[in-house]
Amino acid sequence: MSQNSLALLEKIPHAKVLATGDLILDRYIHGEALRLSPEAPVPVVVVRKKLHTPGGMGNVVMNLSALGAKPLACGLVGADFKAEILKELLADVLDPQSPGLLVDSSRPTTVKTRVIAGIQQVTRLDEESISPISPLLEERYKELIAPSIALAGAISISDYGKGFLTPGILAFLIDKAKSYDIPTIVDPKGTDYGRYRGASLVTPNRQELSVALGRDLTRAQAQVLAEGGLELMRRYEIENILITRSEDGMTLVESDGKITHLPTRARAVFDVSGAGDTVVATMAAAIAIGSGLYEAAFLATLAAGVVVGKVGTASAKPEEIIEFLRISSLKQDLVS
């Protein structure tokens, strides 16, 4: 499996992945909290540094780029300066044939601002509209993205529930991809997985699986989670499901009923934020170059293991994955 992973990493620069879905600007304000405000029982954070990074679908794009791919991408932004920041951040990492961003002047660009004092997040401020986009914008999006679907080896769809991925858009993406025999990988949100009917692979975490099934599985054993995944697959005609279990690894449920539990490879877990995007990006890149689901999932556990060992939203580079794999193999040899 190690050799398979190395071979996949060598081929990923040739992967053509089309990333779409909810695009977010992640804004970080770092500072120090040395006293409480006299106006309210809250800390006063003295700002030392500000940072912007692409979030949501944008983080998938950055993870694909870190792996060596040149992704195609299409997301929704407002007609504001925050959209310009996102365009600038994404400009250097996208394939020249990328379809670009769709602008909705009636809503703001989605922004998540995190205020961090030292290593502690103090608060988060969200700027967003979650109302569904208009039928006119739906049609504009379809026209914008349609030529890129035929170019892709896989399509990654990031659903953060911001109103962009309407049932019409999701059905268009999945059906159009099927007509070209292109796999679709969906990072889901919400209770209605009928929206993802026909998807090649859906990647819920334990909490998302619980919400979809209407019962708490956040502490369930891996086999129980797998049974929940099978239930969703049968109910909504989803081909395969990969359930991410944070520090406990992942569970792959395939269309033929085969269940594989993949343990975590992480040596230390500092921050799981953004790890789901890393998994989606790695799976999409590997599948785009012809990998089987198990081989792709194994590589995704390695990439996620690198990312959760970092603080903040991060990505995994091939050389980091190779070093991580080397150390993990040495550790396994010592145990054996």
C-alpha atoms as one frame of an Amber mdcrd trajectory, in Angstrom:
protein
   0.000   0.000   0.000   2.920   2.344   0.678   4.145   1.901  -2.900   0.626
   2.537  -4.210   0.473   5.777  -2.227   3.816   6.935  -3.583   2.705   6.142
  -7.135  -0.507   8.108  -6.649   1.383  11.115  -5.300   3.597  11.097  -8.394
   0.537  11.131 -10.696  -1.574  13.715  -8.826  -0.007  16.717 -10.639  -1.813
  15.350 -13.717  -5.176  15.190 -11.915  -7.982  17.365 -13.298 -10.373  18.099
 -10.430 -13.258  20.538 -10.722 -14.032  22.000  -7.282 -17.325  23.762  -6.692
 -19.719  24.614  -3.880 -19.806  27.137  -1.065 -16.813  29.458  -1.173 -15.829
  31.180   2.077 -13.202  33.753   3.027 -11.596  32.706   6.319 -10.263  35.733
   8.196  -8.037  35.318  11.251  -7.290  38.109  13.710  -4.439  37.118  16.022
  -3.547  39.044  19.154  -3.008  39.064  22.890  -5.606  39.252  25.648  -4.016
  40.819  28.709  -7.040  42.338  30.433 -10.823  42.381  30.620 -12.865  45.172
  29.091 -14.338  47.694  31.577 -17.441  47.794  29.348 -18.360  44.086  29.568
 -16.887  40.844  30.985 -14.973  40.080  27.792 -11.253  40.084  26.999  -9.658
  43.005  25.187  -7.645  41.536  22.304  -4.739  43.655  21.113  -4.394  42.867
  17.404  -0.942  41.716  16.259  -1.633  40.037  12.912  -4.391  39.555  10.327
  -4.585  36.692   7.856  -6.930  35.731   5.006  -7.249  32.231   3.532  -9.775
  30.576   1.206 -12.283  28.485   3.138 -15.071  26.056   2.295 -14.640  24.984
  -1.299 -11.623  27.312  -1.390  -9.827  25.166   1.165 -10.376  22.127  -1.047
  -8.757  24.097  -3.872  -5.774  24.980  -1.673  -5.400  21.347  -0.613  -5.482
  20.207  -4.241  -2.817  22.785  -5.059  -0.653  21.659  -2.128  -0.806  18.104
  -3.505   0.531  19.397  -6.814  -2.687  19.572  -8.844  -3.962  22.593 -10.783
  -7.688  22.502  -9.984 -10.557  24.007 -11.888 -12.973  25.886  -9.618 -16.269
  27.753  -9.634 -17.977  29.303  -6.593 -20.235  32.167  -5.588 -19.143  35.562
  -4.225 -20.718  38.937  -3.646 -19.874  42.158  -5.457 -17.538  43.413  -2.729
 -13.874  43.814  -1.782 -13.881  40.465   0.043 -14.548  38.765  -3.275 -11.486
  40.516  -4.677  -9.395  39.126  -1.811 -10.605  35.614  -2.628  -9.896  36.043
  -6.338  -6.365  37.163  -5.552  -5.754  34.267  -3.162  -6.972  31.705  -5.697
  -5.457  33.225  -8.843  -2.062  31.517  -8.691  -3.302  28.023  -7.823  -6.054
  27.507 -10.396  -5.818  25.885 -13.800  -5.840  28.501 -16.603  -9.039  26.882
 -17.938 -10.844  27.398 -14.617 -14.348  28.823 -15.207 -14.054  31.600 -12.614
 -16.427  32.846  -9.934 -20.125  33.660 -10.125 -21.068  37.074  -8.693 -24.344
  37.692  -6.837 -24.692  41.411  -6.119 -27.645  40.751  -3.799 -25.580  38.976
  -1.129 -22.238  39.445   0.610 -19.255  37.205   0.096 -19.385  34.647   2.906
 -16.771  35.505   5.539 -15.863  33.755   8.793 -13.743  35.941  11.079 -12.013
  34.207  13.966 -10.484  36.275  16.770  -7.644  34.363  18.424  -5.839  35.409
  21.586  -2.636  33.429  21.901  -3.812  29.951  20.829  -7.381  30.349  22.120
 -10.241  31.315  19.803 -12.175  34.062  21.574 -15.070  34.453  19.166 -16.168
  33.959  15.557 -18.055  36.478  13.428 -19.982  35.254  10.375 -21.065  37.425
   7.448 -23.357  35.497   5.129 -26.659  35.034   3.379 -28.093  31.511   3.332
 -31.100  32.200   1.117 -31.202  30.133  -2.099 -29.793  31.823  -5.164 -32.233
  32.969  -7.836 -33.278  30.789 -10.806 -31.508  33.293 -13.070 -28.208  32.802
 -11.220 -28.730  29.025 -11.336 -28.855  29.178 -15.109 -25.831  31.492 -15.287
 -23.887  29.054 -13.108 -24.811  26.075 -15.288 -23.662  27.926 -18.404 -20.431
  28.974 -16.695 -19.443  25.559 -15.351 -20.742  23.195 -18.054 -17.632  23.362
 -20.312 -15.356  22.522 -17.347 -17.246  19.359 -16.401 -16.086  17.626 -19.569
 -12.463  18.504 -18.721 -12.506  16.994 -15.230 -11.429  13.579 -14.001 -13.502
  14.106 -10.843 -15.799  16.763  -9.382 -15.602  17.852  -5.742 -18.756  19.482
  -4.305 -18.525  21.290  -0.948 -21.908  21.930   0.693 -21.811  24.302   3.670
 -25.516  25.144   3.556 -25.055  28.732   2.315 -27.853  28.647  -0.261 -25.675
  28.271  -3.347 -26.063  24.522  -3.903 -29.760  24.386  -4.685 -31.385  21.026
  -5.540 -31.365  22.121  -9.169 -27.640  22.828  -9.190 -26.770  19.590  -7.399
 -28.914  17.526  -9.772 -27.317  19.295 -12.747 -23.773  18.622 -11.515 -24.348
  14.962 -10.644 -26.369  14.156 -13.768 -24.002  16.012 -16.105 -21.002  14.273
 -14.550 -22.696  10.891 -14.987 -23.229  11.609 -18.669 -19.429  11.929 -18.998
 -18.763   9.033 -16.596 -17.057  11.430 -14.181 -17.172  10.659 -10.427 -18.676
  13.205  -8.010 -17.418  13.530  -4.434 -19.736  15.434  -2.078 -18.914  16.950
   1.308 -22.493  17.069   2.681 -24.583  19.229   4.998 -28.084  19.052   6.458
 -30.780  16.411   6.728 -31.835  15.896   3.113 -29.376  13.564   1.411 -31.867
  13.189  -1.408 -30.103  16.306  -2.719 -27.065  14.103  -3.400 -28.952  11.287
  -5.133 -26.675   9.541  -7.608 -23.406  10.920  -6.205 -20.379   8.651  -6.526
 -19.104   9.311  -3.005 -20.432  11.281  -0.020 -18.111  12.062   2.918 -20.048
  12.844   6.139 -18.399  13.043   9.529 -20.047  11.430  12.557 -22.060  14.530
  13.424 -23.279  14.982   9.846 -24.239  11.303   9.657 -26.181  11.683  12.904
 -28.088  14.689  11.554 -28.900  12.903   8.303 -30.241   9.813  10.073 -31.989
  11.692  12.887 -30.223   9.799  15.678 -27.074  10.397  17.686 -24.142   8.375
  16.359 -21.368  10.692  17.517 -20.098   8.083  20.004 -21.082   5.018  18.013
 -18.666   2.240  17.141 -17.308   2.069  13.608 -19.557  -0.851  12.612 -22.679
   1.028  13.732 -21.564   4.024  11.687 -21.061   1.755   8.690 -24.600   0.414
   9.039 -25.845   4.014   9.115 -23.872   4.700   5.956 -25.446   1.702   4.221
 -28.872   2.981   5.242 -28.207   6.346   3.603 -26.823   4.708   0.477 -29.931
   2.581   0.019 -32.352   5.363   0.902 -30.865   7.974  -1.426 -29.152   5.907
  -4.155 -25.691   7.140  -3.167 -23.018   4.862  -4.617 -20.377   4.948  -1.835
 -19.890   6.630   1.550 -16.715   7.562   3.420 -17.426   8.377   7.078 -14.720
  10.453   8.729 -14.251   9.681  12.426 -11.827  12.440  13.449  -8.990  10.999
  15.558 -10.478   7.487  15.153  -9.898   7.258  11.398 -12.393   6.660   8.585
 -14.905   4.037   7.485 -15.376   3.303   3.786 -18.671   1.721   2.699 -18.627
   0.703  -0.958 -21.422   0.068  -3.437 -21.007  -3.713  -3.198 -21.498  -3.591
   0.580 -17.806  -3.953   1.433 -16.883  -2.132   4.650 -13.325  -1.077   5.484
 -12.282   0.669   8.696  -9.130   2.710   8.208  -7.343   3.735  11.412  -5.990
   7.219  11.882  -2.347   7.690  10.968  -1.906  10.848  13.028   0.982  10.882
  15.487  -0.557  13.844  17.319  -3.879  15.646  16.958  -3.667  19.400  17.499
  -6.457  20.719  15.280  -9.023  18.830  13.167 -10.433  21.994  11.532 -10.190
  21.703   7.760  -9.189  18.023   7.849 -12.439  17.121   6.091 -11.449  19.371
   3.187  -8.086  17.604   3.034  -9.820  14.231   2.836 -12.175  15.422   0.081
  -9.337  16.973  -1.931  -7.118  13.901  -1.635  -9.936  11.514  -2.527 -10.938
  13.630  -5.534  -7.359  13.942  -6.799  -6.675  10.218  -6.455  -9.976   9.197
  -8.047  -9.376  11.646 -10.914  -6.250   9.727 -11.910  -7.982   6.353 -11.752
  -7.376   5.214  -8.178  -9.674   2.727  -6.498 -11.636   3.944  -3.490  -9.600
   2.029  -0.908  -6.265   3.249  -2.265  -7.604   6.814  -2.366  -8.936   6.542
   1.190  -5.622   5.172   2.449  -3.803   8.142   0.932  -6.422  10.462   2.466
  -5.699   9.061   5.943  -2.043   9.976   5.442  -2.844  13.504   4.249  -5.301
  14.017   7.115  -2.690  12.705   9.556  -0.310  15.444   8.417  -2.950  18.173
   8.624  -4.320  17.428  12.101  -0.785  17.683  13.421  -0.780  21.384  12.500
  -2.583  24.283  14.157  -5.275  26.026  12.106  -6.672  25.227   8.669  -3.824
  23.576   6.776  -2.936  21.363   3.822  -0.543  18.496   3.178   2.267  18.617
   0.618   3.543  15.428  -1.084   6.901  15.587   0.696   5.118  15.872   4.063
   2.946  12.859   3.239   5.986  10.831   2.147   7.840  11.674   5.365   4.712
  10.910   7.386   4.379   7.553   5.622   8.056   6.768   6.243   7.798   7.458
   9.972   4.500   5.557  10.222   6.062   2.541   8.468   9.087   2.618  10.770
   6.792   2.753  13.795   4.797  -0.217  12.471   8.005  -2.207  11.901   9.086
  -1.526  15.481   5.716  -2.680  16.825   5.853  -5.816  14.695
